[in-house]
Each structure stands twice: as C-alpha cells, then as structure tokens.
Amino acid sequence: MDKEVIIDRVAEILKETPASMQIVKKGGDRDARFKYLARHMVEKAIAKDALILSSNEMGIAIVLRNSTSKTGFFKETIENIKLVLNVTGFKNVSTILKNQKYIKNQRPANEDYLYCWFWGISKDARGADTQVGKEMKDEFLRRAHLYNLPLYAETQTRRNTIVYQKFGFDLFHTWEREDGKTMYFMKYDPTKHEDKYTK
C-alpha cells in the first residue's frame, strides 16, 4: 500500500461527498483542505487498524470499532484545532459540532459497535467494476459477524440507503436537518443474519 496514493484517492472521493463538501471551507486552496482532511482520516484509520482496501486499492473504507477508537482528550483537542485551521475555518465550527453531536447520539453511548466513518470507490473503478463494491461490502459484514457487533453508517444520499438495505442494513432513523438536507441512519445487526456469515 502506498499511503500517499490512498490519501489522494480519499481526497478526490471527499470532493463528491455531501458531508465533507459542507464542512470543508470554500474559497482559496480548497484542494489542499480536502487533502489535509484525507490525510487526517487515513492516518487515524491506520493507527486504529480501521482502514479497509479492496484488492485493487480503488475501494477505500474506514470502519472504526468504538471500544478501540477513542483518542486522548489532549490529542483530540490538538487534532480538532488543526482541522479548524486547515479544513473547516472558524465560521461553521458551531454548526459542525452541533451536527456531529447529533450524529454521534444516534449510536449507543455505552456499548461496543462498528462504525463506517468513510466508504468510497475511486471514479476509475465505478460502474462496470462492481466487484470492488461487493468486496468492500463482504469485508464490512465479515467484521460485524467476526466481532458479533452491530455496524452503523449514515448517508445524505438516498440511493445509498437503498444499497445499504440490499446488504441487510435497516434504516432506523431519518434526520431532516435545519439546512434542508436529509440524513439517513443505517444499522446492520449480525444477529439477524447469522445464516449468511460464519463467525
């Protein structure tokens, strides 16, 4: 794996992702901001053993385990300050924090679970090559069954909810945001699909 290549691919995917487009400050060198965010995400994923790549490395996901993804208060504060300076800017900080709190509150406070923080496929591998998406999906569900933990995800793209539901996810909450955007919250419960995967 070439980490820099993965970071570049994540940055390109982030430019098409509604959630990241809303938090990355507009104007100036926006490409550099997306790159900084991508580097932050990939390096955190590597540190937490949460980075998932397809065999051709065109499919990229970050699936965090709640019990092992905690960051110390001091380190997290420093990271957040750097993200404000290099990605979001100060203007939207209160809205971003408010939205992130709402999203996090949809997941259990005191239970272990898996969380799909990021999932994307590079443009060059989309469409005809559906194998990449299937590979990624199989690995997500394999982990959920391996650890016997629910897997949570959210999306602002309606068609993605249909894809998730085909994989066995349930739509458990819909949030009509103040900005007019709708967010869909999904959960995969491995205990409902025990016949599909061996532990």
Disulfide bonds with the S-S distance in Angstrom:
none
